[in-house]
Amino acid sequence: MNKKDRDLRGIFSELINIGKLAKRYGSLIVMYTVLALVGTVFSLLTSLAYQSLIDFVIKSTNENSLLKFTTVSQVVAAAVSFTVFSIVFSALNSRISEKIRIKINTEMTADIFDSFICSQWEYTSLYSSGDILNRFNNDVGTVASSVIGILPNFIAKMFQFAGAFFVIFHYDRIMALIALVTIPLSLIFSRLLIKKMHTYAKEIKKINSKLMAFNSDALLNMQYLKSFGIVSIFCMNLRKLQREYVKLDLDYNKFTVLITSVMSFITQMVSYACFGWGVYRLWTGFISYGTLVLFIQLYSMLSSSFSSLINIVPTLINACAASERITEIKNLPKDDSLDDPKAVEFFDLYKNEPLSVDLNNISFRYMGDEEDALKDVSFHSETGDFTALTGPSGEGKTTLLRILLALVTPQDGVCKISSACSSEHVYLSPSTRRFFAYVPQKNTMFGDTLAANMRLVKPDATDEEICEALKIACAYDFVVKEKDGINCNIGDGGVGFSEGQMQRLSLARAVLRNAPINLFDEATSALDIDTEKQVLENLSEWGKNKICIFTTHRTSVFEVCNKAYAVTDCSCTPIM
């Protein structure tokens, strides 16, 4: 199958997806379509009313003035009524279409968010935040608009086109045939341009995602940019990306302007031909003045509806490109069930009992890498152990934690949690994350109150429990000084707190979770010596009946650990 056929097949596939989505909102879309059709009927009736009015006025010059006035008044009243009804139905249509659009937009955004957030971490990590936000917002909005815009508008405009055509055909068949000249030409153009338009649409969305990702990264790292004096570099890089976007957008605009101009020229020529034919028919006495005015109105309606039908093509192509990007996210491999019955049962039975976690002869390689990140690695830690993982940066310490959290899955080996009191065990999976609390290297506090951040890991936590966790993490003293205490706000990126304070808040949240297995990834790296010593002493007392695993470069952490592994050269070797 050649590339052109694949592209057309992809477009057809996305059309089916859009159709399935539209089916979910069938009753609302039918109502929207019916209102549009009724509005079209009233527009046609208005044109016929004005034709009757003109012809009556011209032909009835010798009639009784009162009769003439009465008839004219009736026709005008009918025309005005039709116009009012058309406006009312148009307003109702706008209201209903906005309700449908908002409903589809919010539900689709929630669906794609759920789909992305439940996908395997290794796949989601391939996407920048800006790209994902662009898909959540712009692409979802495009598809939502297409669901209420394409099919109903197509039906409404086809009905309007057919109605106008048959009225013209009723009065003058030659005029109707002249009006149809643009159809075959437009269809030929559409066939030739679909693939190119689809390519442009995809490329524009791609560069749009790059821009959004760039802006997101720059705003999140504002302090870094200013500190190193590289703001001007980022400003230049933004303009470089903008130039790429502008060039691509202008190329697309040039392409569409050329096509639109050719079609407009053809349409205008046909319009002149229709008008000339109408004048000729009037001059030869075959039609009346009112019928000529009707022809002009109906041809305008015919031309407008046909242009709308043609314009559906780029809208449809854009929607297909957006749908394709959404489908890509929805098709990402998903985490296994987060509520695997065996893992849930094991957790309920043994969460407060002695456990061990084991990695036996595992090997792991990241997607796209040619070399293993870890090879034939074994690791063991049990309740009461404080285990340190040390070694050079980038040698696999964080990868080991990701394996324990089932964020990535080894290609070889066995990973399990076992009960020390029985022969029962459960293999590591997304469902076993309930056994773990995790403190990552980076700040993971969200823009909300401190208490809300704490309760993310334990929704029913009391204020007293939060304060106790803060004390263990040596965070209570600076939190209590805040105006609202534990209900103080944490700004985006932790604005208002130092790096060391944010690290202690993350530690407190892990403590509050009260999990049997705790992972600390360089969790004390931002603390001064005295604070780190106090935090480690508190954790040592708090974690006597837990498994605590630290990745660290600090010798101070070794003082509270009874086990240690050196992670280097893809291996994991016991050193203590």
N, C-alpha and C positions, 0 to 999 in steps of 0.2 A: 504494500500500500504506500503510495507516494505521500509527501508531506502535505500537499494540498488536500488530498482525500482525508488524511488524518485530521487536519484542521477543520474541515467541513463536518467530519464525523463528531469531533469534539464539540462544535457549535450545536449540532443536533442533540447531542447528549445533554448539554446544559439547558437547551430548550425544554427537554423532557423534565429536567429537575425543576425548572421554573414553573412548568405546567403542573407538576405534582404539588408544588407549594401553593399555586393558585387554587387547586382543588380543595385545599384545607379551608379556604375562606370563600368557598363557592357561593353560599347564600348572599353574602355581602357583595360579592363581585357581580352576581346576577342582578341584585337591586340597583347597583351603580350603573350597570349596562342598560337596564330597562329605563331608568331615568334619562340617560343620555339619548336613547332612542326616542323617547317621548319628546324631549327637547328638540330633536331634529325634525320630528313631525310638525311641531308648532312653527318651526322656522320655515318649512316648506309651505304650510298653510298661510303664513304671513305674506310670503312672496305671491302666492295665488290671490290673496285678498287685495294686494296693491295692484296687481294686473287687472283685476275686475274693476277696481276703482277708476283707474286711468281710462280703460275702455268705456266705462259707463259715462264718465264725464265728457269724453270726446263725442260719443254717439248721441247723447241726450240733450243737445243744445236747444231743441225745440220743445222739450217736455215741460210740464208744469213745474215751476220753481220749488213749490212746497214738496212735491213728490221727489223731485231731484234731490233736494236737501235731505229728505228723510232717508232715501236710499244710500246716499253718500255717507250720511251719519252712521247708518247700520254697518256699511262696509268698513268705515274707519274704526268703529267700535270693535268690530270683529278682529281687525288687524292689530289694534292696540291690545285686545284681550290675548290674542295669540302671542304677542311680544311679551306681555307680562308673564304669561304662563311659561314661556321659554326662559325668562330670567329667573323665575322661581325654581324651575326644575334644574337650571344650571347652578343656582345657589345650593340646592339640596345635594346635587351631585358633588360639588366642591366639599361640602361638609362630610358627606359619606366617604369620599375618597381620602380625606385627611384622616378620618377615623381608621379606615382600613390600613393606610400607610403607617400610622403610628403603631397600630396593633402588630402588623407584620414586622416592622422595624424592631420593636422591643422584643418580640418573641424570637426573632431570628438572631438578634444580638445575644440574647440569653442562651440560645441553643449552641451558637458557635463558641461562646465563652465556655459553656459546659464541656463542649467537645474538645477544645484546646486544653483546658485545665486538667481534663481527665486523660489526656494523651501521654504517652511515655516521655519522660523528661529528656532523654537523649534526642528525640525528634523535635520537641518544642524548643530546645536550646539552639536549634539551627536558625530560628527566626528572631529578628530584632524586635524590640518592643514597638518601635515606630511602624514597622511593617504590619505587625499584628493589629495595632490600633487603627491603621488605615483600612484593614480588612473588616474590623469590627464596625467601624463607623461609615466610611465612604462606600465600600463594596456592599455592605448590607443595605445601606440607604439606596444604592442604585438598583439592587435586586427588588427591594420592597416597592420602589416606585414603578418598576417594570411590571410587577404583578398586577397592580391596579391600573397601569397606564397602557400596556401593550394590547392585551386581549380585548378588554372593554372598549378601548379607543379604536382598535381595529374594527370591531363589530359596528360601533357607532359610525365611524367614518365610511365604512363600506355601505352601511344603510343610507347615510347621507348621500354618498356618491350615486348609489343605485336609484334613490328617490329622485335626485336632481336629473339624472340621466333619463329616466323613464318619462318624467314630465316633459323634458325637451323632446324626447323621441315621439311623444304623443302629438306634439305640435309640428315638429319638423324633423324627419328622419335624417336628412342630409346634415343638418346642424349637429345632431347627436353623433353621427359618424365622424365629423370633423373634430368634435371635442375629444374623441377617443384616440386621436393620433399619437398623443404623448405616452400612452400606456405601453406599447411594445418597446419603445425606445427606453423608457424608464426601467422596464424589467431587464433589458439587456445590460444597462448600466449597473443595476443592483447586483446581478449575477457576477459581473466582472469585479466589483468592488468589495464584496463581502469579506474575502480573505485579507485584503490589504487593510480594511478598516479594523478587522479583528486584531491584526498584528499591531497596528498603531494603538488600539485601546489597551492591549496588554502591556506594551512598552511604557505608555504614559502612566499606567497604574504602578508599574515597577519603579519608575523614577520618582513618583509621588511618595512611595513607601520609603525610598532612600532619603528623601527630604525630611519626612516626618521622623525617621529614626535619627537623623543627624540633629535635628532641633531638640528631640527628646534627650539625647546624650549630652548635648551642650548645656541644656538647662539643668540637668541633674549634676553636672560636674562644673558648675559655675565657679565655685571656690577654687578648684584646681586650675581652671583656665586663668583666673585673675592672679593666683599665686605665682604661676610660672610666666606671667606676662605674655601669654600666647592667644589672647582674645582676638588680636588682629588676624592671626593665622586661621582661626575658625571662621571669622568673618569672610576671609578670602575663599575658604573652602566652601562656605555656604553659597557664595556667588558663583563659584565654579559649578556646583550642582544645579543652581538656578539656571545657568546658561545652558546646561544639558537639557533641562526641562523645557526651557523656552524654545530651544532649537527644535526639539521633538514636537512640541505643541504647535509651533508655527508651521512645521512641515505638514502636520496633520491638517492644520487650518488651510494651508495653501492647497492641499489635496481636495478638501471638502469645498473650498471656495470655487475652485476650477469646475468641479462637478456640478455644484449648485448653479454656477453661472451658465453652464451649457444647458442645464435643465430649464433654468429660468428663461433663457433665450428661446428655447423650443416652445415652452409654455406660452410665452408672450406672442410668438408668431401664430400659434394656434388660436390664441385669444383674438388677435387681429383678424384672422380668417373667419372666426365665428361672428365677430362683430360686423365684418364686411358682408358676410352672407346674410346676416340679420337685416342690415340696412337695405341690401338688395331685395330681400323678400318683402320688406316694408314698402319699398319704392314700387315694386311690381304689384302690390296689393294683396299678397298672399297672407300677410300677418298684420295685426293691428299694432298701434303704438304701445299699448299695454303689454302685448305679447313680446315686443322687442325689449321692453324694460324687464319683463320676466326672464327672457333669455339671458340678459346681462347679469341679473341677480343669480340665476341658476348656474350660469357658467362660472361665475365667481365662486359659488358654493361648490361646484364640481371640481374646479381647479384647486380650491382650498382643501377639500377633503382628500383629493388625490395626492397633493403635496404632503398632507399629514400622513397618508399611508406610506409614501416614500420615505418620510422622515422616521417612520417606525423602524426602518432597517438599521440606521446607525444606533438608534436607541437600543434595539434588540442586540446588536453586536456588542455594545458596551455592557449591557446587562449580562450577556453570555460570558464576557471576559471577567466580570465581577463574580458571577456565579462559579466560574471555574476556580477562582482564587479561594472562594469560600469552601467549595467542595474539596479542595486540596487540604484544607485544615480539618474538615470533618472526616477525611479518610486517613488521618494520621493514626498509626497504631495506638491502641488504647491500653492503659494500665489494666492489669487483671482486676477482677472484682475486689473492691476495698472491703467487702464484707463476706469474704470466703468463710463458710460455716465452720470449717475445721479450725481455721486460725482464730475466729471469734471464740469458739468453745475453748480452745487451748489457752487463750488469753484470760478468759473468765475463770478457768480452773487454776492457773499457775502464775498469774501476774504478781501475787504476793508470796510466791514460793521461790526457793533458790533455782536459778536458771543458768544456762551457759549458752554462749553464742559461738558458733564454729564456722570457719571457712576452710574447706578441705581441698587442697590441690586445685585452686581456682586459677583460671587464666582469663584475661579480659583485654579486649581491643576496642577502642572507640570507632564509630562509623567513619569510614574514609581513611583511617590510619593504616599504614602498612606494618607497623610494629606493635607488639603487645604493650599495654600500659602496666599490666601485672602478669606474671607467668609462674604457674605452679606454686601459688602462694597458699600457705596455711596459717590460720590464726585461731587462737582460743582465749576466751575470757569468761569468767563466771562471777556469780553474785559475790560481792565483797572485794572484787578485783578493781584496782585503779591501774589502768593500762595506758602506757604512753606509746605513741607512734611518732618516731623521729626520723630525720633524714633530710636531704636537700630538697628545696622547693621543686615541684613538678615531677617528683619521682613516684607519686602514687598514693600519698597519704589520704588526700581528699577523695580520690577514687575509691579507696577502701571503704570510706564512710558512705559513699554513694551506693556501693554494693550492699552494705549493711541495711541501708534504707530502701533497697530495691528500686532505686532510681535508674540504675543500669543493671543488666543481667550478664554474668560471666558466660563466656562461650563454653567453658569447661569447669568441672568441679562441683562441689556440693556446699550449699550455704543453708544453715539451719539454726533454730533456737531449740534447745532441749531442756526438759525438766530434770533437775538433779535428784528428784524424789521418785522418778519412774522412768520407764523406757520411752515415754511419749516425746515426740518432737514435732516441729512444724518447719517447713522449708520457707526461706525468706521470700516474700512477695509483697505487693502493695498492701495486702491485708495485715501484714505483720508490723507495719509502721506504727500501729497502736502501742507497740512495746517500747517505742523510742521517744526520747526528747532530744532535740538537736539545736546546737548553737553554731551557726555558720560563721565564716570569717567576716562577711560583710554585714553592715547594718540592715536588719530586717524589720525595723519598727515602721508602722504605717501611720499615715496622717490621720490621727484620731486621738482620743484621750489615752492617757497611759493605762488607765484601768481597762478600757476596751481592748487595748493591745494585749494586756495580760490575759483577759478572759477569752481570747481567741483559742487558747489551748485548754481552757477549763471554763466553759460558759457559766457554770453555777458557783464559781469561786466567790467567797465572801471577801469583804474589804480586809478583814483580819488575816485571811489566808494570803491575800496579795501583799499585805504589809510584812508578813512573816517571810515570804519569798524574797522580798526586797531587802530585808535585813540579812538573809543568808548571802545574798549577792553583793552586800555592802553598798546598796543603792538607796536604802531608806533615808539616810541622813540628808542627801541632796534633794530627794523627792519631797520630803516633808517641808522643806523650805519654800517650795513652789506655792503660789497663792491658792490654788485649788487642790493641792496635795496630789493624791493618786488620780484625781480627775482633771489634772492639768492637760493641756493639749500638746501633742508632739507634732511639730511641723513636718512638711515634706522633707524627706532625707534626714530627719532628725534635727532640724533647725531648732536651736535653743539649748541643745545638749552637746557636750563634748563627745569625742569618739570613745573615750574611756567610759563615760557615763552611759552611752548607748550600749556598750558592750556589757556593762553590768545589768542593764535593763533586760537585755536578751538572755543573760544568765538567769535572772530572776524568773523570767517567763518559763524557761526550761525547768527550773526548780518547782514552779507552781504546777506544772504538768504531772509531776510525781510519777514518772515512768520508771519501769524496772531497768531499762538500759538507756544510758545517757551518752551522747556524742558531743564532744567539745572540740570544734575545729579552730585552733589558734584562738581560743575563747578568752585568753587573758593577755593577748599580745599588746593591747593598748593601755594596760594598767601599769601604774608605777609599782616599784618593788614592794613597798609596804602594803599597798592595797591588794596587790596580787597575793601576797603571803596570807593576808587575812581571808581573802576569798577562798583560797585553796584549803585553808584550815577549816573554814565553814563547810565547804563541799565535802571534805574528808569525813567530818562528823555526820553530815546529812546523808552521805552516800554509803554508809556502812553496809546496808542491806541491798545495795544496787550494783549494777555493772556500770562503771564510768570509764570511758575511752577518750583520751586526749590526743590530738595531733599538736605537736609543739616543737619549737626550736629552743625553748627556755629550759635551762637546767633546774630552775626553781620548781617546775612541774614534777620533775623526777622525785623530788623529796616526798611527795604524797603518793607516789605510785609504787606498787609492788611487782609490776611487770613492765617490760618495755620491749618494743620491736624496732629494728632499724629497717626502714623502707627505702631501698635504693636499688638501682639497676633492675627494676621490675620484680624484685624479690622482697620478702618480708622475713627477717631473721631475728629470733629471740636474742636479746642482749642482757636481759635482767629477769 
